[in-house]
Amino acid sequence: MGFLRKVLTGKFPGSRRRRSEAEHREHEDAEGEFPAAAVRRHALDTLPRLPTPRRPITPIPADPQQQQQQQQQHPPCYFFRLPPEIRLQIYRLLLTGREIHLDMRYTAADTTTPHSIRGASLSPHGRRWRWHASTCHRHPAAHPLADRCTWGGGLPTACHLYRPTRSPQHEQHQKHQKREGEEQDEGEGDKEEEEEEEEEEEEEEDNDDDDSECRVGREVMGLLLACRLTYRECVGLVYGENVMHVGSGALLLHTEALLPRERAAAVRSLVVRVAEEAAWDYADEHLGLRRPGLDAYHAMLARLPRAFPRLRALTVALHGSLRRGRVRWRQGERETLDPAQVRHRLLETMDAVVRGYNHNNHHHNHNNNNHVGVPELAECVLALAHDAFDRVMGADRAAADRVQESKEGRVSGSSGWVQFWRPVTVAPGARGGEAAPETGYWVRRVSPWEADDDRLGTGLSLSL
């Protein structure tokens, strides 16, 4: 470090100039700010975990007689006087039918503004694990591969998919026309004060929209924490009747440490998005996976049957072209993965995932001596971008017996797709060793999708 510092400041070693004592003390102080132990500390060392034993947050069913006595002493509000089935319908209208992002990310950005870096701390030394939860607001015609809700920041990351009926360009145009009209009106009073008041009102409306349309904190957590009865009646609906989106490897590899088992088991529909950076760049640094690449993909996806054991619908979306390989340090270049190797590892991993869910179903039903227990994985899709699919799965699509195609993308501008069926032979103990007709999953090719100017307010391309 000393040699490099001298070279950069023009003080080469040949000059034999020594630093003064003051410079030496400054150098030691600078090194003391970031001790070696702190630099070498792994991200998983600071991963938050559920307390053991857990705090009494989950309510225990109360004694009916005791509950009746409490209601006589403290009459409940009008809402709790409604029949339980009516309350359940209200809960479903408020809390279900959405797509919710739920991630634990290792990042330095810290902001309370949804999808904005305003007020964020971007120092590389301030990285820590942070929960991210928001309602997915991508365009309905866009495939999960085009989703950018968890990226945050301004244009062109997420906000051009947010509130598609109001674009920044459209709002600026309206403000400009309004100002021109006010300047032509000579009978108005103080224009500056009115403009300031209008801008404040617009900011308040924008903040309200962000909280209501994007964030789930006020709407869900405020209701769940209102009382124990509300928590008991609502928490299962939030996890079980919404589509959960997970894009972080930490939540897949360490589910038991981050989510209560009963909540993870309540999830029925899941979308898993794996970026190339998660499998290559940050596999070791953030997730502790010593072998990045295809092995990292396998490690994260193979955990699904244990992490979320009662899924009915699963979509695995892999970002990128699946070309990058290991770096050859001597040659100074990155090797390209063999398409046959990528195909073998991905299909092998997804086959294991489907078998794992069939094993969960058989094991649960056998222990309970019934045939109604855990529902089987009814829908499973492996989604790839068009270039990755053509390169890796093109031959399988040509040889597949079952092929489906969606032509909506050509007509309405949505994400068109083509998929083929991949059959999976289940374990001998699950179904007698025979492959059931519906045992398997779809391998889907997602076509590039471009945002429409009139619909999304921008002309940005979302080609994958």
C-alpha positions, 0 to 999 in steps of 0.5 A: 500500500505504501509503494502504491501511495507513493507512485500515485502521489509522484513520490517514487521509491528512488527518492528515499523520502520518508514520511514524517511522523505526522503522516505516519500517525495519519496512516495508522489512524486511517488503517485503524478505522477499518481493522482487518477483522472487520474487513474479513467479516462475512455478510452471513455473520450479520444475517438477522435471525428469529429469536430462540426461543421466539417471543410470544408474538403468535397468539395462542387460542384463548379459552372460550369462557375466558374470552366471553368474560373479557368481552362482557367486561370490555365490549369489542368494537363494532367490526368484531361484532360482525360474524366471522365469515363477514370479517373474513370476506373483508380481510380478503378484499383488503389483503389478498389477490396481490403479488408481494415482494419479500426479500432480505438483501445485503445492500448499502441503500437505506431509504424510506421512499419506495423506489427512490434513492432520495435520502439513501446512504450509498457508502460501501462501508454501510452495507447491511441486511435489509428487509424489502417488502412491496406490492409488485406494480409491474405492468400486467402484461409484463412477465416476472422476468421484466419485473424491476420492483426490487431494484429501486432507484429512479428511471430507468429501473422501476418507476417507469412501471409504476402507476402506468397512467401517470408518467413523469413526462405527462405530469411535467407537460401538465404543469407547463400548460398550467403555468402558461395559463396562469401567466395569461390570467392577469386577474390572479393574485399571488401566483408563487404562493399558490404554486407552492401550495399546489406543489405541496399538495401534489407531494402529499398525494404522491406520498399517499399513493406510494404508501397505498399502492406500493408499500404493504407496511401501513396496510398489512402490519398496521392491521395485523398489530391492531390486536391478537384476534385480528392477527390470528384471523389475517396472517394466514391470508397474507401468506396463503392467498397472495403470490410471493416474489423472492429474489434473494438467495438469503431467503432461500438458503436461510428460510428457517432463520428469517421466516417462521415455519408456519408462515413459510408453509402457508405460502401457496404461490411463489415466484423465484427470480435469480439474477446472474449477479446472485449466482456469480458475483455475490454467491461467495461474498453474500451467500457463502457459496464457495462454488459460484455459477451453476452450483450456486443455482442448484444450491438455491433452487434445491432448497425450495421443497424445504423452504416452502413445502406446501406450494401449489404454483411455482415459477422460477425465472432465471435472468440473463443469457446464461453464457458467463462462466469462470474467469481464466486469470492467466488469459484475462478472459471469462470462459463461456459455459457449454450450452449442454452443461447448462441444460443438464444442470438446470433440468437436473435441478428442476427435476429434483425440485419437482420430486421434492414436492412429490415426496413432501406430499406423499410423506405428509399424507402417509403420516396422516393416513389420508389422501387429502393432506398436502396439495401437490405442486399443480403448476411449475414453470422454469422461465428463461429469456428468449436468448438463453432458451434458444441457446440452451433449450432449443433442441429440447423444444424441437423434440418435445411431445407437448408444446404450447404457444401464446400469441397474445404478445403479437396482438396486445404487446404483452410478453409472448411465450413458448413452452414445452413439457418436461416429464419427471419420473417420481420416486418409487415410493411415491407413485409406484415407480411410474411417471404420472401424466401430469408429473413434471414442469413447463420450460418457458421461453419468454419473448422480449417485451417493449414498454408502450409509450402511451401505456407506460409513459416512457419509450424504454425497452424492456428486452431481456 
